């Protein structure tokens, strides 16, 4: 039988308390801060007082025979006894196998605030070795979604509630007063929040805290329809001007001198390393005497947490050898690079464009105006595509693909988990690169002979003749008349000048009789019989199927 009692704890004697004896029990009397008279029994040693809690506690035996104490947080003795009987009943059901432990675990997790589960998830991510940036991002996303959707317990974590929070990001409420209005979040930002929340929901399911993944049916948006930060590939001439100007440009506010920044740009464009990966490089990261020469980023600094070894162009070996000679072996070579690399590159691009425009002072006014109106060395072009530090990685991958590398080679050098990301996002095919792929369509769309066939006909003197059928074909080509009509002297019409009436007049009337095919001396054998309704009417066959 469960026992119900109030917990008693020992406290020191209150200031100014007097010890008296009531009915054979020693009691301390005093007045509290409000002036009310209070009393409490003394402890056994008489050095303090015994204070009972205001609520009851239940003690019972669990399914393993161990005593357990549960605070009921109720002041009614009868209600505490009822809870004690319920706890004993559940212990008996668990002991006899009549109660599912999983359902009890789910119910217990549902009573815990979702903020505590989120904190446990963040600690799990941190212990699993994720980067501090990723952990902070997930923590921020979860706080934003839970606050916007009003989610406080696990049963409230549903797809509809999460979508309502994402909709609030897409259409932020208007702000009154002088506060700055929030910009609507892009679909890529919404997908980032969704990935964090879906990862949390899946973690709950893996930890057996929920019976199922509550957000399994929640998909991602098509971020390609709302891209706001599109990187562009800088041209070779832009890169030359950027490197030449940066090499000679060092200001007091720069964290690194001009040669260091220029070498950082060169190495980013030659290897595709990110800014955080470049900051980890030391002299031991370079093997300039190897075949081929390489640059290595250790697994602890790589985004994919693997040791990355990238080959270096031969033209970059000697400049790197001379530049690395001034560093100690334990010193990171790009330690002075600014944390905001995008702002650093933007400043150097502006300086390079200024030098480029200044170099045209002796040119005619028309040339100078044309140069000033171009997108050369601009951070953001007229289409809104930007050239930030990560654009150097785009330049590296695009040049690798343009150099004739296979899909697997490009994926390996880009260090991507899937070739789709390499070819669709990072590889930028220029118009001249793809123009050759559509050259063969001209012969098809203009009804002209294909180029190899036309060259063969010109060599034999049969080009444009109807009898230019190859030997062994067994007769004239059925396309000879159409091909001959498309030879020299044919007229091409403008699409706006073609009228429908001209073509209707040249067509055959609908009630005209069809001429008999040559070589046939009469009606076919089957045409002499009367056709049944089931043979000529398709709808009749559908509505009246055969038995």
NORGI-V339088 format. One record per pair of residues at least 12 apart in sequence whose C-alpha atoms are under 8 Angstrom apart, sorted by sequence separation. I is the first residue (numbers start at 1). J is the second residue. D is the distance in whole Angstrom. If there is no record, write none. Layout:
i=I j=J d=D
i=I j=J d=D
This chain:
i=17 j=29 d=5
i=18 j=30 d=7
i=27 j=39 d=7
i=28 j=40 d=5
i=57 j=69 d=7
i=58 j=70 d=5
i=149 j=161 d=6
i=172 j=184 d=6
i=201 j=213 d=6
i=202 j=214 d=8
i=246 j=258 d=5
i=247 j=259 d=5
i=285 j=297 d=7
i=296 j=308 d=6
i=297 j=309 d=7
i=407 j=419 d=7
i=410 j=422 d=7
i=17 j=30 d=5
i=27 j=40 d=6
i=28 j=41 d=6
i=57 j=70 d=6
i=58 j=71 d=6
i=122 j=135 d=7
i=149 j=162 d=6
i=171 j=184 d=6
i=201 j=214 d=6
i=202 j=215 d=8
i=246 j=259 d=7
i=247 j=260 d=8
i=296 j=309 d=4
i=397 j=410 d=7
i=16 j=30 d=6
i=17 j=31 d=8
i=27 j=41 d=4
i=28 j=42 d=6
i=57 j=71 d=5
i=58 j=72 d=7
i=170 j=184 d=5
i=171 j=185 d=8
i=201 j=215 d=6
i=202 j=216 d=8
i=247 j=261 d=8
i=264 j=278 d=8
i=295 j=309 d=6
i=296 j=310 d=6
i=357 j=371 d=7
i=466 j=480 d=5
i=13 j=28 d=8
i=15 j=30 d=8
i=26 j=41 d=6
i=27 j=42 d=6
i=56 j=71 d=7
i=57 j=72 d=6
i=149 j=164 d=6
i=169 j=184 d=6
i=170 j=185 d=5
i=246 j=261 d=7
i=247 j=262 d=6
i=281 j=296 d=8
i=294 j=309 d=6
i=295 j=310 d=5
i=357 j=372 d=7
i=466 j=481 d=7
i=14 j=30 d=7
i=25 j=41 d=7
i=26 j=42 d=6
i=55 j=71 d=8
i=56 j=72 d=6
i=57 j=73 d=8
i=122 j=138 d=8
i=146 j=162 d=8
i=148 j=164 d=8
i=149 j=165 d=5
i=169 j=185 d=6
i=170 j=186 d=7
i=246 j=262 d=6
i=281 j=297 d=7
i=294 j=310 d=5
i=295 j=311 d=6
i=397 j=413 d=8
i=407 j=423 d=8
i=55 j=72 d=7
i=56 j=73 d=6
i=122 j=139 d=7
i=145 j=162 d=7
i=148 j=165 d=5
i=198 j=215 d=6
i=280 j=297 d=7
i=294 j=311 d=4
i=295 j=312 d=7
i=397 j=414 d=6
i=55 j=73 d=5
i=56 j=74 d=6
i=198 j=216 d=7
i=293 j=311 d=6
i=294 j=312 d=5
i=466 j=484 d=7
i=55 j=74 d=5
i=56 j=75 d=6
i=146 j=165 d=8
i=243 j=262 d=5
i=278 j=297 d=8
i=292 j=311 d=6
i=293 j=312 d=5
i=464 j=483 d=8
i=465 j=484 d=7
i=55 j=75 d=5
i=56 j=76 d=8
i=145 j=165 d=6
i=148 j=168 d=7
i=170 j=190 d=8
i=198 j=218 d=8
i=277 j=297 d=7
i=292 j=312 d=7
i=293 j=313 d=8
i=464 j=484 d=6
i=28 j=49 d=7
i=54 j=75 d=6
i=55 j=76 d=8
i=56 j=77 d=7
i=118 j=139 d=8
i=145 j=166 d=7
i=169 j=190 d=7
i=280 j=301 d=7
i=293 j=314 d=7
i=58 j=80 d=7
i=243 j=265 d=8
i=57 j=80 d=7
i=58 j=81 d=8
i=243 j=266 d=8
i=353 j=376 d=7
i=464 j=487 d=7
i=56 j=80 d=6
i=60 j=84 d=7
i=118 j=142 d=7
i=166 j=190 d=6
i=277 j=301 d=6
i=293 j=317 d=7
i=353 j=377 d=5
i=58 j=83 d=8
i=59 j=84 d=7
i=276 j=301 d=7
i=277 j=302 d=6
i=352 j=377 d=7
i=353 j=378 d=7
i=397 j=422 d=8
i=58 j=84 d=6
i=62 j=88 d=7
i=194 j=220 d=7
i=277 j=303 d=8
i=401 j=427 d=7
i=60 j=87 d=7
i=61 j=88 d=7
i=166 j=193 d=8
i=350 j=377 d=7
i=402 j=429 d=8
i=60 j=88 d=6
i=63 j=91 d=5
i=349 j=377 d=6
i=350 j=378 d=7
i=398 j=426 d=7
i=62 j=91 d=5
i=63 j=92 d=6
i=191 j=220 d=6
i=288 j=317 d=6
i=349 j=378 d=7
i=350 j=379 d=8
i=397 j=426 d=6
i=398 j=427 d=4
i=61 j=91 d=8
i=62 j=92 d=8
i=191 j=221 d=6
i=349 j=379 d=7
i=397 j=427 d=6
i=398 j=428 d=5
i=63 j=94 d=6
i=64 j=95 d=7
i=190 j=221 d=8
i=398 j=429 d=7
i=402 j=433 d=8
i=63 j=95 d=5
i=191 j=223 d=8
i=394 j=426 d=5
i=10 j=43 d=7
i=188 j=221 d=8
i=288 j=321 d=7
i=346 j=379 d=6
i=394 j=427 d=7
i=13 j=47 d=7
i=187 j=221 d=6
i=394 j=428 d=8
i=449 j=483 d=7
i=12 j=47 d=7
i=13 j=48 d=5
i=187 j=222 d=7
i=188 j=223 d=5
i=447 j=482 d=8
i=448 j=483 d=6
i=12 j=48 d=4
i=13 j=49 d=6
i=187 j=223 d=5
i=447 j=483 d=6
i=11 j=48 d=6
i=12 j=49 d=6
i=114 j=151 d=8
i=115 j=152 d=7
i=186 j=223 d=8
i=10 j=48 d=6
i=11 j=49 d=5
i=114 j=152 d=5
i=188 j=226 d=8
i=448 j=486 d=7
i=10 j=49 d=6
i=11 j=50 d=6
i=113 j=152 d=6
i=114 j=153 d=5
i=187 j=226 d=6
i=188 j=227 d=7
i=271 j=310 d=6
i=447 j=486 d=7
i=448 j=487 d=8
i=10 j=50 d=5
i=11 j=51 d=7
i=113 j=153 d=5
i=114 j=154 d=6
i=186 j=226 d=6
i=187 j=227 d=8
i=271 j=311 d=7
i=446 j=486 d=8
i=9 j=50 d=6
i=10 j=51 d=6
i=112 j=153 d=7
i=113 j=154 d=8
i=186 j=227 d=7
i=271 j=312 d=7
i=283 j=324 d=7
i=346 j=387 d=8
i=8 j=50 d=6
i=9 j=51 d=6
i=111 j=153 d=7
i=112 j=154 d=8
i=186 j=228 d=7
i=270 j=312 d=7
i=346 j=388 d=7
i=8 j=51 d=5
i=9 j=52 d=7
i=110 j=153 d=6
i=111 j=154 d=8
i=270 j=313 d=7
i=345 j=388 d=6
i=8 j=52 d=4
i=9 j=53 d=8
i=110 j=154 d=5
i=283 j=327 d=7
i=345 j=389 d=6
i=7 j=52 d=6
i=8 j=53 d=6
i=109 j=154 d=7
i=110 j=155 d=6
i=283 j=328 d=7
i=284 j=329 d=7
i=343 j=388 d=8
i=6 j=52 d=6
i=7 j=53 d=5
i=283 j=329 d=5
i=342 j=388 d=5
i=6 j=53 d=6
i=282 j=329 d=7
i=283 j=330 d=7
i=341 j=388 d=8
i=342 j=389 d=5
i=6 j=54 d=7
i=145 j=193 d=8
i=282 j=330 d=7
i=283 j=331 d=8
i=341 j=389 d=6
i=6 j=55 d=6
i=7 j=56 d=7
i=282 j=331 d=6
i=283 j=332 d=8
i=6 j=56 d=5
i=7 j=57 d=7
i=282 j=332 d=5
i=283 j=333 d=7
i=5 j=56 d=5
i=6 j=57 d=6
i=142 j=193 d=7
i=281 j=332 d=6
i=282 j=333 d=6
i=4 j=56 d=6
i=5 j=57 d=5
i=141 j=193 d=5
i=145 j=197 d=8
i=280 j=332 d=6
i=281 j=333 d=6
i=4 j=57 d=6
i=5 j=58 d=7
i=279 j=332 d=7
i=281 j=334 d=7
i=4 j=58 d=5
i=142 j=196 d=7
i=279 j=333 d=7
i=280 j=334 d=8
i=3 j=58 d=6
i=4 j=59 d=7
i=138 j=193 d=8
i=141 j=196 d=6
i=142 j=197 d=6
i=159 j=214 d=7
i=279 j=334 d=5
i=280 j=335 d=8
i=2 j=58 d=7
i=3 j=59 d=5
i=141 j=197 d=7
i=158 j=214 d=6
i=159 j=215 d=6
i=278 j=334 d=7
i=279 j=335 d=6
i=2 j=59 d=6
i=3 j=60 d=7
i=157 j=214 d=7
i=158 j=215 d=6
i=2 j=60 d=5
i=138 j=196 d=5
i=159 j=217 d=8
i=279 j=337 d=7
i=1 j=60 d=7
i=2 j=61 d=8
i=159 j=218 d=6
i=275 j=341 d=7
i=264 j=334 d=7
i=4 j=77 d=7
i=260 j=334 d=7
i=4 j=80 d=7
i=261 j=337 d=7
i=4 j=81 d=6
i=3 j=81 d=8
i=2 j=81 d=7
i=121 j=200 d=7
i=4 j=84 d=7
i=256 j=336 d=5
i=3 j=84 d=7
i=255 j=336 d=5
i=256 j=337 d=5
i=2 j=84 d=5
i=118 j=200 d=7
i=121 j=203 d=7
i=255 j=337 d=6
i=256 j=338 d=7
i=2 j=85 d=7
i=255 j=338 d=6
i=1 j=85 d=8
i=254 j=338 d=8
i=2 j=88 d=7
i=1 j=88 d=8
i=109 j=209 d=6
i=109 j=210 d=8
i=106 j=208 d=8
i=246 j=348 d=6
i=105 j=208 d=8
i=106 j=209 d=5
i=245 j=348 d=8
i=310 j=413 d=7
i=105 j=209 d=7
i=106 j=210 d=6
i=106 j=211 d=7
i=102 j=208 d=8
i=242 j=348 d=7
i=245 j=351 d=7
i=246 j=352 d=7
i=242 j=349 d=6
i=245 j=352 d=6
i=242 j=352 d=5
i=245 j=355 d=8
i=241 j=352 d=6
i=275 j=389 d=8
i=241 j=356 d=7
i=275 j=390 d=8
i=274 j=390 d=7
i=274 j=393 d=7
i=272 j=392 d=7
i=273 j=393 d=7
i=272 j=393 d=4
i=271 j=393 d=8
i=272 j=394 d=8
i=269 j=392 d=5
i=268 j=392 d=6
i=269 j=393 d=6
i=272 j=396 d=6
i=268 j=393 d=6
i=271 j=396 d=7
i=272 j=397 d=7
i=269 j=395 d=6
i=270 j=396 d=6
i=265 j=392 d=7
i=269 j=396 d=5
i=268 j=396 d=8
i=242 j=377 d=8
i=238 j=376 d=7
i=238 j=377 d=6
i=272 j=414 d=7
i=234 j=377 d=8
i=232 j=385 d=6
i=234 j=387 d=7
i=230 j=384 d=7
i=231 j=385 d=5
i=232 j=386 d=6
i=233 j=387 d=7
i=229 j=384 d=8
i=230 j=385 d=5
i=231 j=386 d=5
i=232 j=387 d=6
i=229 j=385 d=7
i=230 j=386 d=6
i=231 j=387 d=6
i=229 j=386 d=7
i=231 j=388 d=7
i=234 j=391 d=8
i=233 j=391 d=6
i=234 j=392 d=8
i=231 j=390 d=8
i=232 j=391 d=6
i=233 j=392 d=8
i=231 j=391 d=6
i=233 j=394 d=6
i=234 j=395 d=7
i=232 j=394 d=8
i=233 j=395 d=5
i=231 j=394 d=8
i=233 j=398 d=8
i=233 j=428 d=7
